[in-house]
Amino acid sequence: MPTLPWIPVRTPGSGTEVTVMASRLEVRSLRHVPGFLLASLSLLRQARRSDGAHGVTLKAQLLGRTFWTLSAWRDEKAIRAYAAAEPHRSTMRAKRAVMRDSTFVFWQAKGADLPVTWEEARRRIAESRSPGERPGRG
């Protein structure tokens, strides 16, 4: 699946500070990929309807069993509300059993800096992981 383009939801003011969240989610087996992809698309739709969302995108590396998300929000409270709401809450609870690894990073950015690039998100995720866990190592 190609990377979905950045989907703007609500455009913040250029000087407005937003909270960016990026995630890397890896499933244990290729047999878990179709279900995780369907769940990811459902949660992307939920995010687009969530209060406080500024924009979202998704990248799925199907053969690599890895999914990446990138989103911008009004603040961390809006992210927590999205994560606690259905279907996100029950979907993530159900998918924990098929997860091999997950990494989440958060940082502040200006509205003028949206959309954040995948390169920036991947760099921040790589920096947050311990050296032995970084992609392409060990």
C-alpha positions in Angstrom: 0.0 0.0 0.0 1.4 3.4 -0.8 1.7 6.1 1.8 -1.6 8.0 2.2 -1.1 11.7 1.6 -1.4 14.1 4.5 -5.1 14.6 5.2 -5.7 18.0 6.7 -8.6 18.1 9.1 -8.6 21.5 10.8 -5.9 24.0 9.8 -4.3 25.7 12.8 -3.0 29.2 12.7 0.6 29.4 11.4 1.9 30.5 14.8 -0.3 28.1 16.8 1.7 25.4 18.6 0.4 21.8 17.9 1.3 18.4 19.3 2.6 16.0 16.7 2.5 12.2 17.3 4.3 9.6 15.2 4.2 5.9 15.7 5.8 2.8 14.4 3.8 -0.4 14.8 5.0 -3.8 13.9 2.9 -7.0 13.9 4.3 -10.5 14.6 3.4 -12.2 11.3 2.3 -11.5 7.8 -1.0 -13.3 8.6 -1.8 -10.4 11.0 -1.2 -7.7 8.3 -4.6 -7.7 6.6 -6.6 -7.3 9.9 -4.2 -4.7 11.2 -4.5 -2.7 7.9 -8.3 -2.7 8.1 -8.1 -1.6 11.7 -5.6 1.1 10.9 -7.9 2.5 8.2 -10.9 2.5 10.6 -8.8 4.4 13.2 -7.7 6.9 10.6 -11.3 7.6 9.8 -12.0 8.0 13.5 -9.0 10.4 13.9 -10.3 12.6 11.0 -13.6 13.0 13.0 -11.9 13.6 16.3 -12.0 17.0 18.1 -8.6 18.6 18.1 -7.2 16.7 15.1 -5.3 18.9 12.6 -4.1 16.3 10.1 -3.3 12.6 9.7 -1.5 10.2 7.5 -0.6 6.5 7.4 2.1 4.4 5.8 1.9 0.7 5.6 4.9 -1.5 4.7 2.9 -4.6 4.3 5.7 -7.1 3.6 7.7 -5.6 6.4 4.7 -6.0 8.7 5.2 -2.4 9.8 2.7 0.5 10.0 3.6 4.1 10.6 1.2 6.9 11.7 1.8 10.6 11.7 -0.7 13.1 13.1 -1.0 16.6 14.5 -3.3 17.6 17.3 -4.4 20.7 19.3 -2.7 19.2 22.4 -2.0 15.9 24.2 -5.4 16.0 25.8 -7.0 15.7 22.4 -4.7 12.7 21.6 -5.7 11.0 24.8 -9.4 11.6 24.1 -9.0 10.0 20.7 -7.2 7.0 22.1 -9.8 6.5 24.9 -12.7 6.7 22.5 -14.2 3.9 20.5 -13.3 2.2 18.3 -9.6 3.1 19.1 -9.7 1.8 22.7 -11.1 -1.6 22.0 -9.2 -2.1 18.7 -5.9 -1.5 20.3 -6.8 -3.7 23.2 -7.6 -6.5 20.7 -4.5 -5.9 18.6 -2.0 -6.1 21.4 -1.8 -9.8 21.1 -0.5 -9.5 17.5 2.0 -6.7 18.1 5.7 -7.4 18.0 6.9 -3.9 18.7 5.6 -0.3 18.9 7.1 3.1 19.3 5.4 6.4 19.9 6.9 9.9 19.9 5.4 13.3 20.6 6.8 16.8 20.0 5.7 20.3 19.6 5.6 22.1 16.2 4.1 25.3 14.8 1.0 25.1 12.6 3.0 26.6 9.8 5.3 23.5 9.9 2.4 21.1 8.9 2.4 18.7 7.4 5.4 17.2 9.1 7.5 15.0 6.8 7.9 11.3 7.1 11.7 11.8 7.2 11.3 13.9 10.3 8.9 11.4 11.9 11.2 8.5 11.1 14.3 10.3 12.5 12.5 11.1 15.8 11.3 7.5 16.1 14.8 6.1 15.4 16.3 8.5 18.0 13.8 7.4 20.6 14.6 3.7 20.2 17.7 2.2 21.9 20.7 1.6 19.6 20.1 -2.1 19.5 16.5 -1.7 18.3 17.0 0.8 15.5 15.9 -0.4 12.1 18.9 -1.7 10.1 20.9 -2.6 13.1 21.7 -5.8 15.1 
